[in-house]
């Protein structure tokens, strides 16, 4: 059997993306092993999800550190001590300093509930709705020094409907997050991601159908 990719998952909240990663591993769809789940928030429900699956967890509360760098140094060393090869930020609501980024160069992924580079930062779904976009979505990308920036690995597009609320749109996007994050990690595990500057290229994938979407529909 081939060696599995050792991953560390960073969380701050509900952990539904963590759950999806766990489920894909358990179904044999994702060739990875979660070595540790780290939360900066002691109350994150994600910790309960991890414990239920008997995963190693750790709380590293950022409020106990004098600087972002000190928090990042500790978190990065814990990940290294646990033989983590790829870091997956799954609803981890912290900016990363160069201390962290340099410890795992192009080995940190993040998921964001918007079609980046639109709507980086907090409340992305709410801002997309308020802006009046007709399509929204989610993005998995490598982390870099800016929030929700870095080479894009995979995106998923969903329609926005006139009667959407922040909740209905967020739920539609989240269902897609749960598909694209495990897939992005699996591409990495298979050694299929090549990075050229801003661009992440996935080797040997079939081309998707060349089909435009319109919302609302074109009726003539
Ligand atoms: C997800 O929607 C994720 O995309 C978002 O936080 C949520 C976490 O949900 N992340 C960001 O906004 C990062 N800028 P989860 O804890 O249920 O996975």
py3Dmol code that shows the C-alpha trace and the ligand (Angstrom):
import py3Dmol

protein = """\
ATOM      1  CA  UNK A   1       0.000   0.000   0.000  1.00  0.00           C
ATOM      2  CA  UNK A   2       1.240   3.459  -0.871  1.00  0.00           C
ATOM      3  CA  UNK A   3       2.128   5.886   1.896  1.00  0.00           C
ATOM      4  CA  UNK A   4      -0.706   8.207   2.847  1.00  0.00           C
ATOM      5  CA  UNK A   5      -0.296  11.978   2.899  1.00  0.00           C
ATOM      6  CA  UNK A   6       0.096  13.232   6.471  1.00  0.00           C
ATOM      7  CA  UNK A   7      -2.139  16.209   7.000  1.00  0.00           C
ATOM      8  CA  UNK A   8      -2.768  18.620   9.854  1.00  0.00           C
ATOM      9  CA  UNK A   9      -6.114  20.398   9.939  1.00  0.00           C
ATOM     10  CA  UNK A  10      -6.492  23.869  11.445  1.00  0.00           C
ATOM     11  CA  UNK A  11      -9.965  24.857  12.621  1.00  0.00           C
ATOM     12  CA  UNK A  12     -11.738  27.637  14.485  1.00  0.00           C
ATOM     13  CA  UNK A  13     -15.429  26.796  14.263  1.00  0.00           C
ATOM     14  CA  UNK A  14     -18.037  24.225  13.328  1.00  0.00           C
ATOM     15  CA  UNK A  15     -15.657  21.961  11.427  1.00  0.00           C
ATOM     16  CA  UNK A  16     -18.008  20.779   8.696  1.00  0.00           C
ATOM     17  CA  UNK A  17     -15.104  20.877   6.224  1.00  0.00           C
ATOM     18  CA  UNK A  18     -13.020  18.832   8.655  1.00  0.00           C
ATOM     19  CA  UNK A  19     -15.933  16.375   8.790  1.00  0.00           C
ATOM     20  CA  UNK A  20     -16.003  16.112   5.024  1.00  0.00           C
ATOM     21  CA  UNK A  21     -12.251  15.420   4.940  1.00  0.00           C
ATOM     22  CA  UNK A  22     -12.695  12.732   7.622  1.00  0.00           C
ATOM     23  CA  UNK A  23     -15.623  11.170   5.722  1.00  0.00           C
ATOM     24  CA  UNK A  24     -13.696  11.064   2.432  1.00  0.00           C
ATOM     25  CA  UNK A  25     -10.743   9.398   4.176  1.00  0.00           C
ATOM     26  CA  UNK A  26     -13.023   6.844   5.843  1.00  0.00           C
ATOM     27  CA  UNK A  27     -14.683   6.063   2.509  1.00  0.00           C
ATOM     28  CA  UNK A  28     -11.270   5.430   0.964  1.00  0.00           C
ATOM     29  CA  UNK A  29     -11.611   8.353  -1.443  1.00  0.00           C
ATOM     30  CA  UNK A  30      -8.836  10.461   0.077  1.00  0.00           C
ATOM     31  CA  UNK A  31      -5.385   8.931   0.590  1.00  0.00           C
ATOM     32  CA  UNK A  32      -4.525  10.992   3.644  1.00  0.00           C
ATOM     33  CA  UNK A  33      -4.133  10.549   7.354  1.00  0.00           C
ATOM     34  CA  UNK A  34      -5.071  13.324   9.765  1.00  0.00           C
ATOM     35  CA  UNK A  35      -2.129  13.478  12.182  1.00  0.00           C
ATOM     36  CA  UNK A  36      -3.536  16.318  14.280  1.00  0.00           C
ATOM     37  CA  UNK A  37      -6.429  18.788  14.447  1.00  0.00           C
ATOM     38  CA  UNK A  38      -5.473  22.133  15.968  1.00  0.00           C
ATOM     39  CA  UNK A  39      -7.978  24.763  17.053  1.00  0.00           C
ATOM     40  CA  UNK A  40      -7.208  28.315  18.142  1.00  0.00           C
ATOM     41  CA  UNK A  41     -10.700  28.403  19.644  1.00  0.00           C
ATOM     42  CA  UNK A  42     -11.219  26.211  22.737  1.00  0.00           C
ATOM     43  CA  UNK A  43     -14.984  26.081  22.073  1.00  0.00           C
ATOM     44  CA  UNK A  44     -14.818  25.003  18.414  1.00  0.00           C
ATOM     45  CA  UNK A  45     -17.314  22.227  17.649  1.00  0.00           C
ATOM     46  CA  UNK A  46     -14.699  20.916  15.222  1.00  0.00           C
ATOM     47  CA  UNK A  47     -12.826  19.543  18.263  1.00  0.00           C
ATOM     48  CA  UNK A  48     -15.831  17.371  19.165  1.00  0.00           C
ATOM     49  CA  UNK A  49     -16.001  16.031  15.615  1.00  0.00           C
ATOM     50  CA  UNK A  50     -12.299  15.134  15.739  1.00  0.00           C
ATOM     51  CA  UNK A  51     -12.515  13.461  19.152  1.00  0.00           C
ATOM     52  CA  UNK A  52     -15.499  11.406  17.981  1.00  0.00           C
ATOM     53  CA  UNK A  53     -13.262   9.964  15.243  1.00  0.00           C
ATOM     54  CA  UNK A  54     -10.431   9.432  17.802  1.00  0.00           C
ATOM     55  CA  UNK A  55      -8.167  11.967  16.148  1.00  0.00           C
ATOM     56  CA  UNK A  56      -5.425  13.753  18.035  1.00  0.00           C
ATOM     57  CA  UNK A  57      -6.507  17.294  18.921  1.00  0.00           C
ATOM     58  CA  UNK A  58      -4.815  20.306  20.405  1.00  0.00           C
ATOM     59  CA  UNK A  59      -6.039  23.742  21.449  1.00  0.00           C
ATOM     60  CA  UNK A  60      -3.525  26.496  20.791  1.00  0.00           C
ATOM     61  CA  UNK A  61      -5.344  29.606  21.944  1.00  0.00           C
ATOM     62  CA  UNK A  62      -3.924  32.633  20.131  1.00  0.00           C
ATOM     63  CA  UNK A  63      -4.981  34.856  23.053  1.00  0.00           C
ATOM     64  CA  UNK A  64      -2.201  33.353  25.157  1.00  0.00           C
ATOM     65  CA  UNK A  65       0.552  34.582  22.807  1.00  0.00           C
ATOM     66  CA  UNK A  66       2.227  37.950  22.763  1.00  0.00           C
ATOM     67  CA  UNK A  67       2.397  38.154  18.957  1.00  0.00           C
ATOM     68  CA  UNK A  68       1.080  36.535  15.783  1.00  0.00           C
ATOM     69  CA  UNK A  69       4.602  35.265  15.098  1.00  0.00           C
ATOM     70  CA  UNK A  70       4.842  33.553  18.500  1.00  0.00           C
ATOM     71  CA  UNK A  71       1.494  31.799  17.927  1.00  0.00           C
ATOM     72  CA  UNK A  72       2.532  30.794  14.402  1.00  0.00           C
ATOM     73  CA  UNK A  73       5.923  29.487  15.556  1.00  0.00           C
ATOM     74  CA  UNK A  74       4.288  27.228  18.143  1.00  0.00           C
ATOM     75  CA  UNK A  75       1.594  25.999  15.749  1.00  0.00           C
ATOM     76  CA  UNK A  76       4.103  25.282  12.978  1.00  0.00           C
ATOM     77  CA  UNK A  77       6.385  23.344  15.360  1.00  0.00           C
ATOM     78  CA  UNK A  78       3.488  21.228  16.640  1.00  0.00           C
ATOM     79  CA  UNK A  79       2.574  20.404  13.032  1.00  0.00           C
ATOM     80  CA  UNK A  80       6.191  19.461  12.259  1.00  0.00           C
ATOM     81  CA  UNK A  81       6.474  17.350  15.428  1.00  0.00           C
ATOM     82  CA  UNK A  82       3.433  15.441  14.176  1.00  0.00           C
ATOM     83  CA  UNK A  83       5.052  14.771  10.778  1.00  0.00           C
ATOM     84  CA  UNK A  84       2.517  16.897   8.913  1.00  0.00           C
ATOM     85  CA  UNK A  85       3.285  17.274   5.207  1.00  0.00           C
ATOM     86  CA  UNK A  86       0.271  19.353   4.174  1.00  0.00           C
ATOM     87  CA  UNK A  87      -1.632  21.844   6.326  1.00  0.00           C
ATOM     88  CA  UNK A  88      -5.362  22.262   5.619  1.00  0.00           C
ATOM     89  CA  UNK A  89      -6.981  25.394   6.994  1.00  0.00           C
ATOM     90  CA  UNK A  90     -10.641  24.459   7.377  1.00  0.00           C
ATOM     91  CA  UNK A  91     -12.512  27.467   8.680  1.00  0.00           C
ATOM     92  CA  UNK A  92      -9.354  28.633  10.462  1.00  0.00           C
ATOM     93  CA  UNK A  93      -9.951  32.334  10.950  1.00  0.00           C
ATOM     94  CA  UNK A  94      -6.386  33.578  11.358  1.00  0.00           C
ATOM     95  CA  UNK A  95      -3.980  35.342   9.046  1.00  0.00           C
ATOM     96  CA  UNK A  96      -0.637  33.567   8.662  1.00  0.00           C
ATOM     97  CA  UNK A  97       2.648  35.381   9.210  1.00  0.00           C
ATOM     98  CA  UNK A  98       5.811  34.612   7.197  1.00  0.00           C
ATOM     99  CA  UNK A  99       6.947  32.488  10.170  1.00  0.00           C
ATOM    100  CA  UNK A 100       4.189  29.987   9.364  1.00  0.00           C
ATOM    101  CA  UNK A 101       4.277  30.345   5.580  1.00  0.00           C
ATOM    102  CA  UNK A 102       8.041  29.777   5.450  1.00  0.00           C
ATOM    103  CA  UNK A 103       7.723  26.642   7.593  1.00  0.00           C
ATOM    104  CA  UNK A 104       5.347  25.081   5.011  1.00  0.00           C
ATOM    105  CA  UNK A 105       6.051  26.722   1.645  1.00  0.00           C
ATOM    106  CA  UNK A 106       3.159  26.004  -0.761  1.00  0.00           C
ATOM    107  CA  UNK A 107       2.091  23.283   1.632  1.00  0.00           C
ATOM    108  CA  UNK A 108      -0.795  25.158   3.263  1.00  0.00           C
ATOM    109  CA  UNK A 109      -4.264  25.027   1.726  1.00  0.00           C
ATOM    110  CA  UNK A 110      -7.255  27.172   2.596  1.00  0.00           C
ATOM    111  CA  UNK A 111     -10.919  27.096   1.656  1.00  0.00           C
ATOM    112  CA  UNK A 112     -12.929  30.249   1.185  1.00  0.00           C
ATOM    113  CA  UNK A 113     -16.679  30.609   0.544  1.00  0.00           C
ATOM    114  CA  UNK A 114     -16.399  32.883  -2.509  1.00  0.00           C
ATOM    115  CA  UNK A 115     -15.161  32.890  -6.060  1.00  0.00           C
ATOM    116  CA  UNK A 116     -11.801  34.486  -5.298  1.00  0.00           C
ATOM    117  CA  UNK A 117     -10.489  37.063  -5.920  1.00  0.00           C
ATOM    118  CA  UNK A 118     -14.027  38.357  -5.255  1.00  0.00           C
ATOM    119  CA  UNK A 119     -15.048  38.754  -1.634  1.00  0.00           C
ATOM    120  CA  UNK A 120     -11.974  37.764   0.373  1.00  0.00           C
ATOM    121  CA  UNK A 121     -12.229  38.156   4.148  1.00  0.00           C
ATOM    122  CA  UNK A 122     -15.143  37.783   6.527  1.00  0.00           C
ATOM    123  CA  UNK A 123     -18.848  37.322   5.678  1.00  0.00           C
ATOM    124  CA  UNK A 124     -18.115  36.543   2.033  1.00  0.00           C
ATOM    125  CA  UNK A 125     -21.543  35.028   1.331  1.00  0.00           C
ATOM    126  CA  UNK A 126     -23.381  38.009   2.879  1.00  0.00           C
ATOM    127  CA  UNK A 127     -21.328  40.486   0.878  1.00  0.00           C
ATOM    128  CA  UNK A 128     -21.858  38.529  -2.361  1.00  0.00           C
ATOM    129  CA  UNK A 129     -25.618  38.591  -1.762  1.00  0.00           C
ATOM    130  CA  UNK A 130     -25.611  42.304  -0.959  1.00  0.00           C
ATOM    131  CA  UNK A 131     -23.537  43.050  -4.038  1.00  0.00           C
ATOM    132  CA  UNK A 132     -26.132  41.327  -6.209  1.00  0.00           C
ATOM    133  CA  UNK A 133     -23.930  38.781  -7.965  1.00  0.00           C
ATOM    134  CA  UNK A 134     -25.757  36.118  -9.997  1.00  0.00           C
ATOM    135  CA  UNK A 135     -23.194  33.420  -9.291  1.00  0.00           C
ATOM    136  CA  UNK A 136     -21.252  32.674  -6.137  1.00  0.00           C
ATOM    137  CA  UNK A 137     -19.108  29.753  -5.077  1.00  0.00           C
ATOM    138  CA  UNK A 138     -16.060  28.589  -3.211  1.00  0.00           C
ATOM    139  CA  UNK A 139     -12.328  28.281  -3.737  1.00  0.00           C
ATOM    140  CA  UNK A 140      -9.543  26.044  -2.469  1.00  0.00           C
ATOM    141  CA  UNK A 141      -6.165  27.716  -2.796  1.00  0.00           C
ATOM    142  CA  UNK A 142      -2.654  27.677  -1.402  1.00  0.00           C
ATOM    143  CA  UNK A 143      -2.179  30.206   1.377  1.00  0.00           C
ATOM    144  CA  UNK A 144       0.155  33.146   0.991  1.00  0.00           C
ATOM    145  CA  UNK A 145       0.803  36.306   2.959  1.00  0.00           C
ATOM    146  CA  UNK A 146      -2.565  37.912   2.194  1.00  0.00           C
ATOM    147  CA  UNK A 147      -5.968  36.723   3.388  1.00  0.00           C
ATOM    148  CA  UNK A 148      -7.705  34.354   0.968  1.00  0.00           C
ATOM    149  CA  UNK A 149      -5.025  34.856  -1.658  1.00  0.00           C
ATOM    150  CA  UNK A 150      -2.502  32.485  -3.256  1.00  0.00           C
ATOM    151  CA  UNK A 151      -2.674  30.108  -6.248  1.00  0.00           C
ATOM    152  CA  UNK A 152      -6.151  28.697  -6.891  1.00  0.00           C
ATOM    153  CA  UNK A 153      -6.445  24.908  -6.998  1.00  0.00           C
ATOM    154  CA  UNK A 154     -10.167  24.347  -7.587  1.00  0.00           C
ATOM    155  CA  UNK A 155     -13.342  26.402  -7.622  1.00  0.00           C
ATOM    156  CA  UNK A 156     -17.024  25.553  -7.647  1.00  0.00           C
ATOM    157  CA  UNK A 157     -19.748  27.856  -8.949  1.00  0.00           C
ATOM    158  CA  UNK A 158     -23.334  27.991  -7.677  1.00  0.00           C
ATOM    159  CA  UNK A 159     -26.239  30.197  -8.780  1.00  0.00           C
ATOM    160  CA  UNK A 160     -27.617  32.959  -6.593  1.00  0.00           C
ATOM    161  CA  UNK A 161     -31.421  33.174  -6.576  1.00  0.00           C
ATOM    162  CA  UNK A 162     -33.545  36.258  -5.942  1.00  0.00           C
ATOM    163  CA  UNK A 163     -35.116  34.708  -2.863  1.00  0.00           C
ATOM    164  CA  UNK A 164     -31.804  33.615  -1.329  1.00  0.00           C
ATOM    165  CA  UNK A 165     -30.980  34.593   2.223  1.00  0.00           C
ATOM    166  CA  UNK A 166     -27.471  34.585   3.626  1.00  0.00           C
ATOM    167  CA  UNK A 167     -28.283  31.174   5.136  1.00  0.00           C
ATOM    168  CA  UNK A 168     -29.608  29.522   1.966  1.00  0.00           C
ATOM    169  CA  UNK A 169     -26.696  30.807  -0.100  1.00  0.00           C
ATOM    170  CA  UNK A 170     -24.107  29.805   2.532  1.00  0.00           C
ATOM    171  CA  UNK A 171     -25.618  26.307   2.712  1.00  0.00           C
ATOM    172  CA  UNK A 172     -25.505  25.921  -1.098  1.00  0.00           C
ATOM    173  CA  UNK A 173     -21.861  27.021  -1.109  1.00  0.00           C
ATOM    174  CA  UNK A 174     -20.959  24.813   1.868  1.00  0.00           C
ATOM    175  CA  UNK A 175     -22.250  21.694   0.076  1.00  0.00           C
ATOM    176  CA  UNK A 176     -19.728  22.461  -2.665  1.00  0.00           C
ATOM    177  CA  UNK A 177     -16.937  23.199  -0.167  1.00  0.00           C
ATOM    178  CA  UNK A 178     -17.400  19.685   1.156  1.00  0.00           C
ATOM    179  CA  UNK A 179     -16.725  18.295  -2.334  1.00  0.00           C
ATOM    180  CA  UNK A 180     -13.845  20.462  -3.525  1.00  0.00           C
ATOM    181  CA  UNK A 181     -11.684  20.447  -0.393  1.00  0.00           C
ATOM    182  CA  UNK A 182     -11.168  16.663  -0.220  1.00  0.00           C
ATOM    183  CA  UNK A 183     -10.613  16.669  -3.982  1.00  0.00           C
ATOM    184  CA  UNK A 184      -7.940  19.367  -3.784  1.00  0.00           C
ATOM    185  CA  UNK A 185      -6.141  17.426  -1.044  1.00  0.00           C
ATOM    186  CA  UNK A 186      -6.380  14.222  -3.082  1.00  0.00           C
ATOM    187  CA  UNK A 187      -4.841  15.981  -6.118  1.00  0.00           C
ATOM    188  CA  UNK A 188      -1.994  17.024  -3.826  1.00  0.00           C
ATOM    189  CA  UNK A 189      -1.662  13.511  -2.366  1.00  0.00           C
ATOM    190  CA  UNK A 190      -1.337  12.162  -5.899  1.00  0.00           C
ATOM    191  CA  UNK A 191       1.456  14.644  -6.635  1.00  0.00           C
ATOM    192  CA  UNK A 192      -0.601  16.195  -9.395  1.00  0.00           C
ATOM    193  CA  UNK A 193      -0.371  19.885  -8.467  1.00  0.00           C
ATOM    194  CA  UNK A 194       2.279  21.984 -10.199  1.00  0.00           C
ATOM    195  CA  UNK A 195       2.678  25.625  -9.272  1.00  0.00           C
ATOM    196  CA  UNK A 196       3.891  28.192 -11.780  1.00  0.00           C
ATOM    197  CA  UNK A 197       3.798  31.664 -10.239  1.00  0.00           C
ATOM    198  CA  UNK A 198       0.173  32.408  -9.389  1.00  0.00           C
ATOM    199  CA  UNK A 199      -1.100  29.377 -11.252  1.00  0.00           C
ATOM    200  CA  UNK A 200      -1.679  25.919  -9.846  1.00  0.00           C
ATOM    201  CA  UNK A 201      -1.913  23.364 -12.630  1.00  0.00           C
ATOM    202  CA  UNK A 202      -3.490  19.945 -12.033  1.00  0.00           C
ATOM    203  CA  UNK A 203      -1.810  17.308 -14.160  1.00  0.00           C
ATOM    204  CA  UNK A 204      -3.758  14.745 -16.171  1.00  0.00           C
ATOM    205  CA  UNK A 205      -7.270  15.990 -15.582  1.00  0.00           C
ATOM    206  CA  UNK A 206      -9.885  15.786 -18.292  1.00  0.00           C
ATOM    207  CA  UNK A 207     -11.068  19.123 -19.615  1.00  0.00           C
ATOM    208  CA  UNK A 208     -14.490  20.167 -18.314  1.00  0.00           C
ATOM    209  CA  UNK A 209     -17.256  20.775 -20.802  1.00  0.00           C
ATOM    210  CA  UNK A 210     -16.983  24.199 -22.475  1.00  0.00           C
ATOM    211  CA  UNK A 211     -20.395  25.438 -21.501  1.00  0.00           C
ATOM    212  CA  UNK A 212     -21.405  28.916 -20.351  1.00  0.00           C
ATOM    213  CA  UNK A 213     -23.978  29.368 -17.595  1.00  0.00           C
ATOM    214  CA  UNK A 214     -26.465  32.227 -17.589  1.00  0.00           C
ATOM    215  CA  UNK A 215     -28.423  33.474 -14.609  1.00  0.00           C
ATOM    216  CA  UNK A 216     -31.149  34.564 -15.290  1.00  0.00           C
ATOM    217  CA  UNK A 217     -31.535  32.459 -18.444  1.00  0.00           C
ATOM    218  CA  UNK A 218     -31.219  33.867 -21.931  1.00  0.00           C
ATOM    219  CA  UNK A 219     -34.710  33.426 -23.382  1.00  0.00           C
ATOM    220  CA  UNK A 220     -34.270  34.238 -27.066  1.00  0.00           C
TER     221      UNK A 220
END
"""
ligand_1 = """\
18
LIG
C -16.454 27.752 5.664
O -17.524 28.305 4.934
C -15.122 28.254 5.127
O -15.107 28.397 3.740
C -15.012 29.592 5.816
O -15.446 29.338 7.117
C -16.431 28.295 7.092
C -16.012 27.252 8.086
O -16.997 26.248 8.190
N -13.656 30.096 5.759
C -13.352 31.381 5.565
O -14.191 32.255 5.459
C -11.868 31.667 5.434
N -11.671 33.027 5.032
P -16.663 24.870 8.879
O -16.004 25.196 10.219
O -18.024 24.237 9.062
O -15.762 24.081 7.980
"""
view = py3Dmol.view(width=600, height=400)
view.addModel(protein, "pdb")
view.setStyle({"model": 0}, {"cartoon": {"style": "trace"}})
view.addModel(ligand_1, "xyz")
view.setStyle({"model": 1}, {"stick": {}})
view.zoomTo()
view.show()
